[in-house]
């Protein structure tokens, strides 16, 4: 039985973790080694700033012999809002001061139009009922609210050219979507770079990554695959992701060249409608 994720529930959860850890005679460092989590992550959970994922909660239960407490009362988002593996990343996304994403196949969720997002959410497997799809759509569109402040977060989108060429929803949907990205780029709200097919192999070819920086937390990386996702926080691993991003960015088109290519692709979709 999960409880709703909010600052109060995370704080209560963290206090219980600290109480049980101290009752077991363990330091944060000792607990971190036993549950295979970083000491920093343990500290953030105890302070109510972060939440473990389900597997982390199960390991906490096993080490602290807590009878399933940490899994049962894991603060979580309302059912159906987002996939479980993305829930922690969503919370971090809302707090981030700088976000740099690499998108290999789809327009990043924060930049998606309603029509594009509806097509993406409605085309997965297994099929979703209309009510569930609409709940997910509402959450995805809410995410774009982080761009309502012109300055925070600073958002960079590194797009594989495949994102422009894959006709999600057909020419009309793609034309609208790409012009939305161009508008955000031309208004200087986001910075956009396209990795053209001609770049060949590059440092991020293996998949999606989102790098996030904060005022009150160390930087993290979020990586995602089919039905899976993981927030990475080990400093050396996060640095490796940052370096890979920088290398791939070096192979990309400039912001101005990228906007020109995206604009051209939008025009091609517009002509395809006629």
Beta strands, then each sheet from edge to edge (+ up, - down):
strand 1: 3-4
strand 2: 75-76
strand 3: 98-103
strand 4: 154-160
strand 5: 190-195
strand 6: 208-213
strand 7: 220-225
strand 8: 228-232
sheet 1: 1+ 2+
sheet 2: 5+ 4+ 3+ 6- 7+ 8-
end
